[in-house]
Amino acid sequence: MQKTYYNVPTGISNVNTGDQAEVKVYPNPANNLLNVEINTSMTGNMEVEVLDILGQRLLRSAVINHKSQVDVAGIPGGAYLLVCYRDGVRIAAVRFVKN
């Protein structure tokens, strides 16, 4: 004899917890310094990373009071991705251009 169980799927009303992060980067395109502002109600240890098109981490910077300044003078011109993390979890990403 074989027993078969069927679990009725339950619905999920809201996957997001409502904590969204909006990231502003300026100036875009950047020359030397990139200013980062993270507008969110989240708290915790935040940091930002600059990734190239291949996903390799080029720079890392701490975020203090939801703001950071990243020195991008040492990286070549091109398109990059700035990724924001809170306690090691990715919360937002934005593209920028380096002149």
VENZI-V729105 format. One line per field, one symbol per residue. psi: psi as a letter, one per 40 degrees, with the letter a starting at -180 (. if undefined). burial: 1 if it has 9 or more other C-alpha atoms within 8 Angstrom, else 0. Layout:
psi: ???
burial: ???
This chain:
psi: ihhhihhhiiihdhdieegihhhhhiihiicdhhhhhhhieiiahiiiihiadeehhdiiiihhffiihhhedeiiiahihhhhihfehhdiiiiihh.
burial: 000000000000000000001010110111101111110100000111111100001101101001111101000000111111110001111101110
